[in-house]
Amino acid sequence: MARLKYNICVSGSAKGDSVGFAKGLAKAVGVQIVEQGHIVLTGATTGLPYYAAQAADKLEDGYMTSLGFSPATSRIEHVNKYKLPLDAYGSIVYTGFGYMGRDVLLVRSSDALVMVGGRLGTLNELMIALEEKTPVGILTGSGGMTVEVENVLKAAKRNRSGIIFDDDPATLVSRLTQMIDHRYRKLAK
């Protein structure tokens, strides 16, 4: 396998209704990120991000395909205090910054963000990505906050610049990768 090219964050519900509804979609996003040559980044949490990382982790033996950013200060705190999984990640960065601080580091470490389902934490990661001008892919049809993105953009007086909406995980990741390529080519000039 060639060197993995971009860090793509999968943001989504850790709990709630959209987890059961969008579990298969989250796994498909994780698979597509790795199959298209990239690394899955998540908040090292449960739910949809976990399913994306788990699916990615099963694809390539010997290659790190998933990286988690934990709110905890250590592995012990990650498991005992936050009750978060370890098994789906090639590596975990223990930020020690709680959920809000972890989200900033996670998004800043990402070349792009894919939103699957989601609740308040997913909305927070979306807002950080918009402020940081990180390309965003919205997996339509995955429920949760993805249904509200248009309303959030309208309320925030933001246009759709830098945001891709698509209902197919493979197409969404491909289009997002093209956006990242274009962005970095512009920066290199």
N, C-alpha and C positions, 0 to 999 in steps of 0.2 A: 504494500500500500504506500502511496506517495505521502510525503509530509503533509500533515493536516494544516489547512490554510487559515481558517478563521475561527474565532471563538464566538459561538452563537448561543445566546442565553435563551432558555425555555422558561417562560414565566407563566404561571397558572395556579389554579386553586390547589391548596394543600388539603383542604377539607371542603365539604359541602356537596350540593347537588350536582354541580358540573363535573366532579371527579368521576363519578360512575358513568355519567353521560359521555364524557370526552376521553376516557381512559385509552381507548383504541387510537384516537386521533393523536394524543400525546405520544404514544409509542411510535406511531407512524412519523411524527415530526422528528423524534430522536433518531430513528433509523435513517431518515432522509438526510439529516445533518451530517451523519457519519458517512453514509454512502456517497454523498456529494463532496466528501473530503474535508470535513470540518470537525470541531470539538464541541460537544454539548456542555454548556455551563448552566448551573442551576443554583438555587439558594440552599442546596443540600437538605431539602425538606421532603415531606411526604407528598402524596397526591399526584397531580399531573406532572410536575417537574420530576418527581421520583420515577414515574413510569417512562418518561422520555429518557432519563439517564440510564435506567435499567435496560431499556431496549437497545440503547447505544452501546452500553457496556458489554452486551452479549455478542456484538458483531465482530470485533477485532481482537484476537488473542495477541497479547504482546504490545498493543498500542493503547495509550491512554485516550479514551474516546469521551470521557466525561469528567468534569471537574466541578466540585461543589464548593460553595462559599457559605460557611456556617456562621450563625449569629454567636456561637459559643466561643469561649476562650481555649477550649481543649476538647479532645476526643471524649473524655469523661463527662464534661459538662454537656457536650453535644448529645450524648446518649441519655444521661441521667436527668439533667435539668430540662432540656428542650425535647427529649423523647424523639430524636430524629435518627434516621437510618444511616448506616455506613456502607452497606453492601453494593450500592449501584455506582460507586465513584472510583475512578482511577486514583484520584487524590482529593483531599478536602483541605481547604484553607480555613483555619479557625480564626475568624476576624476579631472576635471579642467585642464587637460593636452592637450586639443586639440585632433585631430585625431591620430597623431603619438604617443603621450604619452599614450593615451587611449589604442591603439593597444598593446603596451608592457604590460600594466597591464592586459588586457583581456587575452592575450595568456599565461602569467605567472600564471594566476588564473585558467587556464584550464588544465585538465588532458590529453586532446586530442583536435584536431581541425579537423572539417570536412569542406572541401572546396566545395562549390556549385556555379557554374558559376564564376563570379568574374571579377573585374577590378583591378586598381592599388592598392587600399586599401586592397583587398583580397591578392594580391601578397605580399604586405608588411606584412600582418599577417602570410602568409606562410613562408616568410623569417625569421621572428621572431621565429616561431615554429621550423624551422630547426636549427637555431642557439641555441635555448634553449633545443633541443633534445626532443621536445614534439611530441608524435605520431600524424601522420597526415593521414586522410582519404580523398581521392580525389573521388568525385562522378562523374565518367566519364559519358559522355552523357549530362552533364548539361550546356555545352557551356562556354563562357567567358574564363577566364584564365585557367580553368581546361584543356582546349585543349592545352595550352602552357607549362604545368608543365614539361613534359619530356624535352623540349628545355631549359627551365630555369635550370633544374637540370644539364643538359649537359654543359651549359654555365658557371654554378657555380662550375663545377667539383665535383658534389655531386652524390652519388649513390641513389638507392631507399630505402636504409635502414631506417626503421621507417616510411615508407609511404606505404599505402594500396590504390590500385586502384580498384574500383568496380562500377558497374552501378546500383546496387540494394541497396536502402537505408537501408533495414533491414539487409542484409548481411554485408554491409559496417560497420554499427554501431556494429554489433555482432563481426566482425573480429577486429575492433578497440578496443572494450572492452576487448577482449582476449589479445591484444597487451599490453593494459594498465595493466591488471592483471599480465601478465608475467613480465612487467617492475617493478612493485611494489614488486612482490615476490623476484626478484633479489636484489632490494634495501634493503629488509628486512633481507637478509642473512648476 
